Amino acid sequence: MAKVNLDISETLDITCRRYDTFKLDMDWTDADSNAIDLTAYTFKMQVRKTSTSSTATLTIDDSSFTKNATGDLVINVASSSMNMKGGNYVYDLQATQTSTSEVSTWLKGLFIVKDDVTE
């Protein structure tokens, strides 16, 4: 029996600290190690307590992403938005190609928030 797997997402577990600025800088390349032109995409990331939770604990929209044609993608979230309780969450990062509206999930994994003393 033949099988096909359309899930291209990579697993990346993220650990961060409550009330700290969240900044994640990534470089994206294709299968031939060529930089992906990220200006051709919009991005969205959601963090939820579980994958079946009805509401997102944190939503990061395209305005929080800095991207360029050489594959550099930076996610910046202000410390004031990182006020979620310490614990384990799940997240995924979706990319939408602007010319085709094709949506694909590029990353998924655990989103671990460590408690902080200073608020």
N, C-alpha and C positions, 0 to 999 in steps of 0.2 A: 504494500500500500504506500502510495506517495504521500508526502507531507510538505506543507509550505508554512514558513514562519514569517509573518509580516511585522513582527515586533522588532524594531531596530534599536530600541532603547537600551542604554547602558545603565548599569547599577553603580551609583556613587552615593555612599553614605556620607552625610554632612553632620559635623558637630560644631555647634556655635554656643554663644553665651547670651543669656537673657540681658536685655538693656544695652548690649554692645552693638556698634555699627556692624552690619553684615556686609562683607565685600568678598565676592568670589570672582576670581579672574581665570578664565579658561581660554585655551586655544583650540579651535576646531579645524580638522582636516578631513578630507575624503579618504577613500580606501587606497588611493595612490599617493597619500601624504601631501596633497595640494590643499592650500588654504581654501576654506569655504567662504564665499562672499556673504557675510551675515547681514549686509544691508538689504538683502532681498527677502528678509524674514522679519516677522514680528514674534515676540516671545511672551509667554505667560507661565508663571509658576504658582502652584498652590500647595499649601501645607495643611494637612488635616490630621486629626487625632488617629483615625483609621481610614483605610481606603473607602469605606462605606459610610463615613460620617456625612451627614446632610449639609453641613456648612464648613467652609474653610476657616481655619484658624488664622491664616495669613495668605493674602493674595498679592503677588508681585506682578504688576502689569508692565507692558512694554516700555513705559516711561522710566522705569528703574533699571533698564538694560542699556549699556553702552556697547555698540557693536561697530565693526568696520569690515572692509572688504578683504582684509588679510587674516580673517578667522578669529580675531580677538573679541571675546564676549565677557563683559564685566557686569555682575549683578550688584547693585548698591541699594541697601535698605537702611534707612535712618534708624538710629538707636531707639527713638520714640516708637517706632513700629515693631520693635523686637520685644514687646512687653508680654509675650506669651509665657505661661507657666513652664517651669522646667519639666522635662519628660521626653518621652519618645513619641515621635510623630512620623508620618509618611509624606512624601512629596513627589511631584513630577514636574518636569519642564517640557512644555509644548512649544513647538516652532510652527508657524504658519507661513508658507511661502506666499508672498504678496501677489505674485503674478497669476497663481493658479488656485489660491485659497486652500491648498493641500495642507492638512494638519498632520503632524507626526510628533510622537513623544520621543525626545532625545535622551532624557535622563529620568531616573526614578530611584527611590531608595529611602533609607531612614533619614529623618531630620531630627537630630538629638539636640535638645536645648538644655544647657547646664544652668542651674540657678546662679545668680549673682548676688553679692552682698550689697554693693552700692547701686542705688537706683538713680 
